[in-house]
Amino acid sequence: MNNDVPFRSGFVAIVGRPNVGKSTLLNHLIGQKISITSRKAQTTRHRITGIRTDADCQYVFVDTPGFQTKHLNALNRGMNRVVNTSLRDVQVVLFVVEARHYDERDQQVVKLLPADVPVILVINKADMLEDKAELLPFIQQLSADFAYAAIVPVSAKQNKQLDTLLEAVRGKLPEGELIYAEDDITDRNERFLAAEMLREKVFRFTGEELPYSVSVVIEQFKQEGRLRRIHAAILVDKEAHKAMLIGKKGEKLKEIATQARLDMEKLFDGKVFLEVFVKVKSGWADSEQVLRSLGYE
């Protein structure tokens, strides 16, 4: 730690509509993949905490689901509660939008932004703009809707301007002690992370074929030295979805499980034995009881 510079620490909520790159931003800010990403909207469902500790600051980032404005079943209502709860008791909010894309879905999130906490506008995918001159009128348009403490264009995927963003966040955090241990990267346990990694592969390998109302339950998680034995069930609504996931001669499910296992081994730094089943549980996304068992309050 640098004794000449006051140490700062605090919680930073990352909010925005679905599919603007919040989870990608979190993963690149902490330098480790803990929040799942997919082209499919509404991938993140839970509050995910990512921790970055530098010489003079500990950032505790809180990735949130994209705020849902339609299809308000029990699952989506639970996701919106996660967003609202995450905006309480944080010291800074990062509101993420996509460069040149701003509509009523983003404006719905603006209405949730707290007036008594610094909000930094993060314009993601700024590298996609061929003419950087387009950025100024876009910033002026967004500034009319809210008094942002700072505005930082970034490319999360390309790691561009993330140092500038971190410095802007640090300047808004209070002086304080470490909240978590220096080498912690998340407050989530391995069981939760394993379920999320498998769910990401389901989305990545089924594309738009499968509804996003798919979930993963870890039925068994045992650690034997550096080996982890994991039995997981993928929950789907219909028999047709089950067949889609399993694929011809089980090839699709095998590919999903293999890629999930490789990601788990990288994060857990040890061998993983992963067994995956697909189960039909009709209407789970509207069942408050099932949702509570999956960690939604």
C-alpha positions as CSV (number, residue, x, y, z in Angstrom):
1,M,0.0,0.0,0.0
2,N,1.2,3.6,-0.7
3,N,1.4,5.5,2.5
4,D,1.5,8.9,0.7
5,V,-1.9,8.3,-0.9
6,P,-5.1,7.8,1.2
7,F,-6.5,4.3,0.7
8,R,-10.1,4.3,-0.6
9,S,-12.7,1.5,-0.8
10,G,-16.4,1.1,-1.5
11,F,-19.2,-0.5,-3.4
12,V,-19.8,0.3,-7.1
13,A,-23.1,-0.8,-8.7
14,I,-23.0,-1.5,-12.5
15,V,-26.5,-0.9,-14.0
16,G,-28.0,-0.6,-17.4
17,R,-30.6,-2.2,-19.7
18,P,-29.9,-5.8,-21.0
19,N,-27.1,-6.5,-23.4
20,V,-25.0,-3.3,-23.0
21,G,-21.9,-5.2,-21.8
22,K,-22.2,-4.9,-18.0
23,S,-20.8,-8.3,-17.3
24,T,-18.0,-8.0,-19.8
25,L,-17.1,-4.7,-18.2
26,L,-17.0,-6.3,-14.7
27,N,-14.8,-9.2,-15.9
28,H,-12.3,-6.9,-17.5
29,L,-12.2,-4.5,-14.6
30,I,-11.2,-7.3,-12.2
31,G,-9.2,-9.2,-14.7
32,Q,-11.0,-12.5,-14.2
33,K,-14.2,-14.0,-15.6
34,I,-16.8,-14.4,-12.8
35,S,-19.9,-12.9,-14.5
36,I,-21.3,-14.8,-17.5
37,T,-21.6,-13.2,-20.8
38,S,-23.7,-14.0,-23.9
39,R,-25.2,-12.3,-26.9
40,K,-28.6,-13.4,-25.6
41,A,-30.1,-10.5,-23.5
42,Q,-31.0,-11.0,-19.8
43,T,-28.1,-13.4,-19.2
44,T,-27.2,-12.1,-15.8
45,R,-29.9,-12.8,-13.2
46,H,-28.3,-12.4,-9.9
47,R,-26.2,-9.8,-8.1
48,I,-22.6,-10.7,-8.8
49,T,-19.8,-9.0,-6.8
50,G,-16.4,-8.6,-8.4
51,I,-13.5,-7.3,-6.3
52,R,-10.4,-5.4,-7.5
53,T,-7.7,-4.4,-5.1
54,D,-5.0,-2.0,-6.2
55,A,-2.2,-0.3,-4.2
56,D,-4.4,2.5,-3.1
57,C,-8.0,1.3,-3.6
58,Q,-10.3,-1.6,-3.3
59,Y,-13.3,-1.5,-5.7
60,V,-16.2,-3.8,-4.9
61,F,-18.2,-3.9,-8.2
62,V,-21.8,-5.2,-8.1
63,D,-22.9,-6.4,-11.5
64,T,-26.7,-6.4,-11.8
65,P,-29.3,-8.0,-14.2
66,G,-30.5,-5.7,-17.1
67,F,-33.6,-3.9,-15.9
68,Q,-36.7,-5.6,-17.4
69,T,-39.4,-3.4,-18.9
70,K,-41.5,-6.2,-20.4
71,H,-42.4,-9.9,-19.9
72,L,-42.7,-9.4,-16.2
73,N,-43.0,-12.9,-15.0
74,A,-41.9,-13.9,-11.5
75,L,-38.3,-14.3,-12.7
76,N,-38.1,-10.9,-14.2
77,R,-39.8,-9.3,-11.2
78,G,-37.1,-10.9,-9.1
79,M,-34.4,-9.6,-11.4
80,N,-35.7,-6.1,-11.1
81,R,-35.7,-6.4,-7.3
82,V,-32.0,-7.3,-7.5
83,V,-31.4,-4.1,-9.5
84,N,-33.2,-1.9,-7.0
85,T,-31.6,-3.5,-4.0
86,S,-28.2,-3.2,-5.5
87,L,-28.6,0.6,-5.8
88,R,-28.9,0.9,-2.0
89,D,-25.8,1.2,0.1
90,V,-23.3,1.8,-2.7
91,Q,-20.9,4.7,-3.0
92,V,-20.8,5.0,-6.8
93,V,-23.1,3.9,-9.6
94,L,-21.8,3.1,-13.2
95,F,-24.7,3.5,-15.7
96,V,-23.6,1.6,-18.8
97,V,-25.1,2.5,-22.2
98,E,-24.0,1.4,-25.7
99,A,-22.4,4.0,-28.0
100,R,-25.0,5.6,-30.3
101,H,-27.9,3.5,-28.8
102,Y,-30.1,5.2,-26.3
103,D,-33.9,4.7,-26.1
104,E,-36.8,4.3,-23.7
105,R,-35.2,1.2,-22.2
106,D,-32.2,3.2,-21.1
107,Q,-34.5,6.0,-19.9
108,Q,-36.3,3.5,-17.7
109,V,-33.0,2.8,-15.9
110,V,-32.3,6.6,-15.6
111,K,-35.4,6.9,-13.5
112,L,-33.9,4.4,-11.0
113,L,-30.6,6.3,-10.6
114,P,-30.1,7.7,-7.1
115,A,-29.8,11.5,-6.7
116,D,-27.6,11.3,-3.6
117,V,-24.9,9.0,-5.0
118,P,-22.3,9.9,-7.8
119,V,-23.4,8.3,-11.1
120,I,-20.7,7.9,-13.8
121,L,-22.0,7.4,-17.3
122,V,-20.0,4.7,-19.1
123,I,-20.4,4.7,-22.9
124,N,-19.4,1.2,-23.9
125,K,-18.4,-0.1,-27.3
126,A,-17.0,3.4,-28.2
127,D,-14.5,1.7,-30.4
128,M,-17.3,0.7,-32.8
129,L,-17.8,4.4,-33.8
130,E,-16.1,5.0,-37.2
131,D,-16.4,8.8,-36.7
132,K,-15.5,9.8,-33.1
133,A,-17.2,13.2,-33.7
134,E,-20.5,11.4,-33.3
135,L,-19.7,11.0,-29.6
136,L,-20.1,14.6,-28.6
137,P,-23.8,15.1,-29.7
138,F,-24.5,11.7,-28.1
139,I,-23.0,12.8,-24.8
140,Q,-25.0,16.1,-25.0
141,Q,-28.2,14.1,-25.5
142,L,-27.6,11.9,-22.5
143,S,-26.4,14.7,-20.3
144,A,-29.8,16.4,-20.7
145,D,-31.5,13.5,-18.8
146,F,-29.3,13.3,-15.7
147,A,-26.5,15.2,-13.9
148,Y,-23.6,12.7,-14.2
149,A,-20.6,13.0,-12.0
150,A,-18.4,12.0,-15.0
151,I,-18.7,10.6,-18.5
152,V,-16.2,8.0,-19.7
153,P,-16.3,6.3,-23.2
154,V,-14.8,2.8,-23.0
155,S,-14.4,-0.4,-24.8
156,A,-14.7,-3.1,-22.2
157,K,-13.9,-5.9,-24.6
158,Q,-10.8,-4.2,-25.9
159,N,-9.7,-3.0,-22.4
160,K,-9.7,0.6,-23.7
161,Q,-10.1,3.6,-21.2
162,L,-10.7,1.2,-18.3
163,D,-7.8,2.9,-16.3
164,T,-9.5,6.2,-16.9
165,L,-12.8,4.8,-15.6
166,L,-11.1,3.3,-12.5
167,E,-9.5,6.7,-11.7
168,A,-12.9,8.4,-12.0
169,V,-14.5,5.8,-9.7
170,R,-11.6,6.1,-7.2
171,G,-12.1,9.8,-7.0
172,K,-15.7,9.3,-5.8
173,L,-15.0,6.6,-3.2
174,P,-14.5,7.4,0.5
175,E,-11.3,6.9,2.4
176,G,-11.5,3.5,4.1
177,E,-10.0,0.1,4.9
178,L,-10.1,-3.1,3.0
179,I,-13.6,-4.6,2.8
180,Y,-12.4,-8.0,1.6
181,A,-9.1,-9.8,1.6
182,E,-6.5,-8.5,-0.9
183,D,-6.6,-11.6,-3.0
184,D,-10.5,-12.0,-3.1
185,I,-12.1,-11.6,-6.5
186,T,-15.7,-12.3,-5.6
187,D,-18.0,-13.0,-2.6
188,R,-19.8,-15.8,-4.5
189,N,-18.9,-19.4,-3.7
190,E,-17.7,-22.0,-6.2
191,R,-21.0,-23.8,-6.3
192,F,-22.7,-20.6,-7.6
193,L,-19.9,-19.9,-10.1
194,A,-20.1,-23.4,-11.4
195,A,-23.8,-23.1,-12.1
196,E,-23.3,-19.7,-13.8
197,M,-20.6,-21.1,-16.1
198,L,-22.7,-24.0,-17.2
199,R,-25.7,-21.6,-17.8
200,E,-23.5,-19.4,-20.0
201,K,-22.5,-22.4,-22.2
202,V,-26.1,-23.3,-22.6
203,F,-26.8,-19.9,-24.0
204,R,-23.7,-19.8,-26.1
205,F,-24.3,-23.2,-27.8
206,T,-28.0,-22.9,-28.3
207,G,-28.1,-19.4,-29.8
208,E,-31.6,-18.0,-30.2
209,E,-33.2,-21.5,-30.4
210,L,-33.7,-21.8,-26.6
211,P,-35.7,-19.4,-24.5
212,Y,-33.7,-17.6,-21.9
213,S,-35.9,-19.2,-19.2
214,V,-33.4,-21.9,-18.6
215,S,-31.7,-22.4,-15.3
216,V,-29.0,-24.6,-13.7
217,V,-29.1,-26.4,-10.3
218,I,-26.0,-27.8,-8.8
219,E,-27.2,-31.0,-7.2
220,Q,-23.9,-32.2,-5.8
221,F,-20.6,-30.4,-5.3
222,K,-17.8,-32.3,-3.6
223,Q,-14.1,-31.4,-3.3
224,E,-11.5,-34.1,-3.0
225,G,-8.1,-32.4,-2.7
226,R,-7.9,-30.3,-5.9
227,L,-10.5,-32.4,-7.7
228,R,-14.1,-31.1,-7.7
229,R,-17.0,-33.5,-8.5
230,I,-20.0,-31.6,-9.7
231,H,-23.4,-33.0,-10.7
232,A,-25.6,-30.4,-12.4
233,A,-29.2,-30.3,-13.7
234,I,-30.3,-27.9,-16.5
235,L,-33.9,-26.9,-16.0
236,V,-36.1,-26.3,-19.1
237,D,-39.8,-25.7,-19.7
238,K,-40.6,-28.2,-22.4
239,E,-39.5,-31.7,-23.7
240,A,-38.7,-30.0,-27.1
241,H,-36.2,-27.8,-25.3
242,K,-34.6,-30.9,-23.6
243,A,-34.2,-32.5,-27.0
244,M,-32.6,-29.3,-28.4
245,L,-30.1,-29.2,-25.5
246,I,-29.1,-32.8,-25.8
247,G,-28.7,-32.7,-29.5
248,K,-28.1,-35.6,-31.9
249,K,-26.5,-38.5,-30.1
250,G,-26.0,-36.2,-27.1
251,E,-23.3,-34.2,-28.9
252,K,-24.7,-30.7,-28.0
253,L,-24.9,-31.5,-24.3
254,K,-21.4,-33.0,-24.4
255,E,-20.0,-29.9,-26.0
256,I,-21.8,-27.6,-23.4
257,A,-20.5,-29.7,-20.5
258,T,-16.9,-29.9,-21.9
259,Q,-16.6,-26.1,-22.4
260,A,-18.2,-25.4,-19.0
261,R,-15.7,-27.8,-17.3
262,L,-12.7,-26.1,-19.0
263,D,-13.9,-22.7,-17.7
264,M,-14.4,-24.1,-14.2
265,E,-10.9,-25.7,-14.2
266,K,-9.4,-22.4,-15.2
267,L,-11.2,-20.5,-12.4
268,F,-10.9,-23.1,-9.7
269,D,-7.3,-24.0,-10.6
270,G,-7.9,-27.7,-10.4
271,K,-9.5,-30.7,-12.1
272,V,-13.3,-30.9,-12.4
273,F,-15.4,-34.0,-13.0
274,L,-18.7,-32.6,-14.3
275,E,-21.8,-34.6,-15.0
276,V,-24.8,-32.8,-16.5
277,F,-28.5,-33.8,-16.9
278,V,-31.4,-32.0,-18.5
279,K,-34.7,-31.9,-16.6
280,V,-38.1,-30.6,-17.7
281,K,-39.8,-28.5,-15.0
282,S,-42.7,-26.6,-16.7
283,G,-43.4,-23.1,-15.5
284,W,-40.3,-22.8,-13.3
285,A,-39.8,-19.1,-14.2
286,D,-43.2,-18.3,-12.7
287,S,-42.8,-20.4,-9.6
288,E,-41.8,-18.3,-6.6
289,Q,-40.9,-21.5,-4.7
290,V,-38.5,-22.7,-7.4
291,L,-37.0,-19.2,-7.8
292,R,-36.3,-19.0,-4.0
293,S,-34.5,-22.3,-4.2
294,L,-32.3,-20.8,-7.0
295,G,-31.4,-17.8,-4.9
296,Y,-34.0,-15.2,-5.9
297,E,-35.5,-13.2,-3.0
